[in-house]
């Protein structure tokens, strides 16, 4: 690091130390007394060559705090992506480690979140699809001379993040840059990308609070949170009253600065005012802003079967393993209570948990068992069998949609795009495909396959004779069957012309 870097960093530490004693709402963000001469030199060129970037920065809080190009992009001598430029050593990528020089609290919270670990999906089943089933090794670059799938580079990696590869002179390989994936693995070893949500170079709080900001990644057939939000009463209210939400306010506390609708940030990240105790109503503490979006979630709906968030945190070695789901749920209830009374909030969670139970008991648990029993009868290559696709989409697409739909009060995604699709494909695709495998196994002449086919057939019979599935083999409880016929007659009579 040259003497200029040392001088700048010492100045930053002095300012940070000076403001540390003052009470701050969150973190230790600060400002400089004037633009540094290094940043001024950057501006001379970039205001001409990159006018859009210059204007965005000029409208930002960074500009008003005299934090400019050099303060964010300066690089130490040992930074692998640093390179010499106009007499300074800089880096193209501004990583969370760089942001932490001013925003340490936010960066620490983010580093503890699932968001920052998004790139750990690399090598997973989803990546097998993008890299092998959908893709090939046709994209060849210096960092990937043997090739990589353009489907993964342009798809998975752009949301989850790539492992950035540095070439000579600080240049970045085209397979891994540009990339603002939320879990990007940076050359300095840090994980994540602050600009995934705080788009450079304006870093607008208003934009980060807008649901569309989250919708870049949280949308589509397997995690349609954006579409679900738009369908929900929350999304409808947001579109109706967006101009009344003070999205550009420096302080943005629900119930104080806005009350007409919540955004994704409201529920998962933003501050609340708390409330005093009253008759039959406990006090609620004020909540600070959080950059760990998992701290208010009581189910992780990503796997085949939903798990509690502390379980998934433990698997990833995150400190959230010590925060149980009840604590997280109570934190979210605190947020909800700013707009809804307690009975409403508590009853919502009864409905949500019941949908999770339904999905687990009726489809996920037996589906997993049947799929495992079918494997000896299948081609031993993932996605080379019809059943691989059917089961994958049943839990990864349709099952997730149902669970996410219930979690965000999107009835159409819970039912028609969710449980309806799960049921249609469980009964209309999965069971017939299992029966076909049984027939082929029994006719194979291979004793092991015959035994596997018999075990699978026995399990199917067991599943279909449970209360959840007995209707399929015309064994519905007679009392329930009579009651349903009575209700159908009542319906027909009510609407008869």
N, C-alpha and C positions, 0 to 999 in steps of 0.2 A: 504494500500500500504506500503511495507516495505522500509527501508532506501535505499536499492539499487535502487528501482524504483524511489524514490525521486531524488537520485543523477543523475540517467540517464536522467530523465525528465528535471531537472534543466540544465543539460548540453545541451540537445536538444534545450531548450528555448534560452540559451545563443548563441548557434550557429545560430539559426533561426533569432534572433534579430540582430546578427552581419551582416548577409547577407541581411536582409530586406532593408537596406539602399542602397544596390547595385541594379542597374537596371537589372531585369530578364525578359526573354521573356514571362514567364507565371508562376504563382504560386510562391512558395518560397522554392522549393526543395533545399537541402543542404547536406553536408557531415560531418562526424565525423573525428576527427584527427587520431583515431585508433580504431581497433575493441575493443569493451568492453570486460571485463573479463567474463561477463555472456555469451556473444555470443561465445567467445573462448571455454568456457566449453561445450556449446551446440555442437560445431563443433567436439570436441573430440569423442563424441559418434556418431553423425549423419553422419559423413563422412564414418563411418564404416557400420552403420545400414541402412542408406538411401543414398547410393552413388550417385544415380541419382539426387536426390534433391540437394545434396552438389555440384555436378558439375554444375547444372543449376544455382544455386545461384552464384557460382564462376565465371560464364560467364556474370553475370548481372551487371548493373550499381550500384545496391545496394552494391555489393561486393566492387566495386571501391570507393564507398563513405563510406565504413566501416559501413554500415547498415546491420545488420545480424539478426539471428534468434530471439534473445531476444528483439531487438528494435521493431520488428513487432508483436511478440507473447506475450509480457509481458501483464499481467492482473492486474487490481486493485483489492482490497479486495472485492469491491461490484460488480464486473463483474460476472454475473450469470453463465457464462461458464468457469470461471477461476478455476484452480485446482493446487494443490501443485505438483511440479515436480523437483526433484534434487535440492532442496533448494530454488527454485523460484516459483512464482505463474504465470502461463501462461494460455493461451487460445488457443484452436485449430484453431478457426475461426479468421481470420484477416478481420475485417469489414471495411466499408468505414470510420467509425469514427476513427479507428486505422490509416488508411492511411492518414487521414486528419492531423495527427500530423506533416506530412511533405508536404503533397499535398493538402492544404486547398482549394485553388482556384478550382482545378480540382474536388475535392469532392463536393464542394458547387454547381458547375454547374451540376454535375451528379445528385445530390439530387433534383435538380429542373426539371429534365427531366422525360419523360415518361418511359425511361428505368428503373429508380430506383423504379417505381411504378408497375413493371410488375406483382408482386405477388398479386396485387389487383384483378387480374382475378379470384382468388380463390372464389368459390361460384357462378361464372357466368354461363351462358348457356353452354359455352364450357366445364366447369368443370362438369356440369350435365351429359354431354355425357360421360366423362371419369370416373366419379364416379358411375353413376347409369346405363346408357344405355349400356356402354361397360364393366363396372367393377362391383365389388361387395365389400364386407367388409372382404375379405379373408386375407388381410395382417394385422396381429395383432402384436402390439409391446407394450412396456411399456407405451409409450405416447398415443397410440391409442388402448386401450384394447378392444374396441368395433369394431375395424377393420377399415381399409381404403382401397381404391382401388389401387391396384398395377399399374393399367393403368395410374392413375393420378400421382402417385409417380414417375414412370419411364418415363412418358411422359410430361404432362403439367408442372409439378413442376421443371423439369430439365432445362427448358428454362425460364419460368416465375419466378421461385423461390419458395421455400417452406418457411413456418414459422418454423425456427429451434427450436426443442424441446430439452431442456437440462435435462439430467438425473442426478443421483447422481454422485458425484466426477467429475463433468465437462464432463461426457460422453454425446454423442449426439445420439438421437434416430435414428434408421436405416431408418425410413420413411422420415426423413428430412435431413439426412447427409449420404453420400456425396451429396453436392448440390452447384453448382455455378450459379444458375439461376440469371438472370440480376436484378430481383427485390426481391431477397431473403430478408426475414424479420429476422434480426439477433437478438441474445439474448440481445444485448445492446440497442435495439430499433431502430437502424439505418436500412435503407432500401437499398438493392442493394448488388452487389458483384463486386468489381473491377476486380477480377480474372476471371470473365466471359469473359472479353476481354484481360486482361493482365495476361495470364496464369502463375501461380506460377510454379517454383520459379525463373525463368529467367526474367519474366516481359518484354519480348522482344517487342520493338517498331516495329521491322520488322514484327513480327507475327501479332501484333494488326492492322497493316496497310494492311495486306493481306486480300483480299475479303473472302477467305475461313474461316477466323476467324468469320466473321459475318454470314456466311452460316450455322453455327451450329444451329441457330434458324430461320434465315430468309430464309427458303426454304419450299418446300412442296406444297400441293394443295391449301392452303388458303393464303399463303404469299410467293410466290416463287421468292423473290428478287434475290437470288443467281442464280437461273436458268435463270432469265431474264437478269441479268448482263452478264452471260456467253454468252447468245445469242446476246447481243447488241454489237455495234461497240466498246464500251468501254471495254467490257470483252475480245473481240477478240484482241484488241490492248494490253491489259494487258498480255495475255498469250504469245503474240509474242515478247514483249519487257520487260518482267519482270526483266531480268538481267540488264536492263538499267535504272531502276527506283530508284536506291539508297535507297531501302527500309530500310536499316540499318543505314541511315544517322541520326545524332543527330538533325540537322536542316533539316526539310523536307518541303520546301515551293514550291508549284507548280509554274512552270515557272522559278524557280531559280535552284532547285536541281533535278528536273525531269520535263519532258514535253511530254513523249511518250504515256502516258495513265493515266487515273484516277482510283483510287480504291474507295471503299465505304467511306473510311476515307477522301479521297481528297475532295469529294463533301459535306460530312455531318459534318466534324469535323476539317479538317486540315487548316493550315495557307495559306494565299495568300499574294503576294507582293504589291498589289494595283497598280495603274497606274496614270500617270499625265494626265491632261486635254489636249486635242488636238482639232483640227478643227472638229466640229460636233460630238465631242465625250467627254462626261463628265469625270471628274476624278473619280477614285474609291479608297476608303480607303483600306489600308491593313487590312486583317482579322486575328485575333489571332486564335490559336487552341481553340476549344470549346468542352466540354464534354456533352453538351446538344444537342443531335442529332436532336431535333425538331425545332431548331432555323433557319433552312434553308428549311423547308418543308411548302408548302402553301396549301396543302390539307391533311386531315387525312382520309385515305381511308379504315379505319377499319370497320365503321358501315355499316348498310344497305345502307345508303346514305352518301356520303362523306360530311364531315363538315370541317370548317376552324379550324386550330390548336389552335387558341386562345379560341375557344369554348370548345374544349376538355380539354385544360389546366384549364379553369375556372371550369369545372365540377370536376376536381381533386384538385382544390385549389392550383394550381401551379402559380408562378409569371409570367410565360409565357402568362397568360391571358391578360397582359398589352402590349404584343407585337403582333401587328396585322399581318395578313397574307401577306399584301403588303410589310411590312418591311422584313419579312422572305424571300419572293420571291426575293426582290432586293438583299438580301445577297447571295442567291444562284446564281442569275444572275452574281453577282460579281465573284463568283467562275468560272462559265461557261466562263466568258469573258477572262479568262486566256488562253483558247484554241480556243474559237469561237468568231466570230465577232457579233456585236450587233443584226443585222437582224436575224441571225441564232438563237440566243438565244430567241429573242422576238417571232419569228414565232413558235419555239418549244412550247412555253407556250400557244399560240393560239391553236395548235393542241391538246395539253394535256387537256386544259379546255373544248374543244369541245367534247372530248371523255367522260369526266365527265358529261357534259350536256346531251349527247346522252343516257348514261346509266341511268341517273336520270329520264329524261323525258319519255323515251320509256319503261323502265322496272321497275326501283326501285319505283317510285312514284305510278304507277298503281298497281304494285305487292304488295306493302305494304297495299294499300287500299283493294284489293281483299282478301288478306290473313286475314285481320282483319274482314271483312264481313263474311268470311267463318267459323270463330271460333264457332259461335253458332251451326253449323252443324257438328262439329267435336267432337271426343272423347276428353274430357277436360284434357288430359294428354299429355305433351310435348313429341313429337317424337313417339306417339302412332298412328299417322296418316301418310299416304303416303305424304300428302301435307306438313306436317312439314319438312320432309326430303328434299322434292323438293325445297321449298322456302329457307330453310337454305343453301343448297348447291348453289342455284342460286345466292344469294348475298354474302355468306361467302366464297365460293370457286371461282365460275366462275366470279362473279361480281368484286371481289377483284382482281383476276388475270388480268382482262381486264384493270382495273384502274391502278394497279401497272405496268402492261406492258407498258401502255402509258407513265407513269411517268418516266420510265427508258429506253424508246425507244427499247422495245422488241416486234417487230411486230407480231411474232408468238403467244406470250402470250396475246397480245392485242386482236388478232383476233381468231385464231383457238382454243386456250385454254381459251379464254375470251368471247368476244361478240358472237361468234358462239355458244358456249356452253350455254350462257345465253339465246339466242334466241331459240335454239333447245329445251331447257327444259321449257321455258316459253310457247311456242306454243305446244310442243309435250307431255309435262307432266302436267304442272300446269293448263292450260286451260281445258284439258280433266278431270283432277281430280276435278276441280271446278264444271264442268258440272255434274259429277257423284254425287257430294254432293248435287247439286240442285235437281237432280232427286230423291234422297233418302229423302231429306227434304220435297219435295212436296208430296211424297207418304207416309210420316210418320203418317199423321193424327194429328200431333201436330201443333196447330195453330202458336205457336211461331216459330217453324222450317219452316213452310210454308212461313211465313212472311220473315224470314231470307233468305230463298231460293229465294223468289221473289226479294228481295233487291239485292242479289248477282247477279242474272240474269240481272237485270236492269243495274248494274254497268258494267258487262261484255259487254253488248250491247253498252254502252256508250264508253267504252275503245276501242272496236273493230271498232267503227265508227269514230275514230280520224285518222288524216293523218298518224300517226305512224303505225297503225295496219290495215288500211282499205284493204290492199292487201290480208289479211287473209280471208276476207269475199268477195273477188272479187269485191271490190269497189275502186280500185286504180283510181286515177284521169285519165280520158281518154287521156289527153295530155301527161302525164308522161308515161302511158302505151304504147302509140304510139311511143314515143321517145325511150323507152327501146326495143321495137320490131325493130326499125330502127337500133339501135346499135348492136343488136344480129345478124341481117342480115349482117351488115357491118363486124362484127367479122367473121362470117362464110365465107363470100366472101374473106376476107383477108387470111384465112388459108385453103381455099378449095384447094384440089389437082387437 
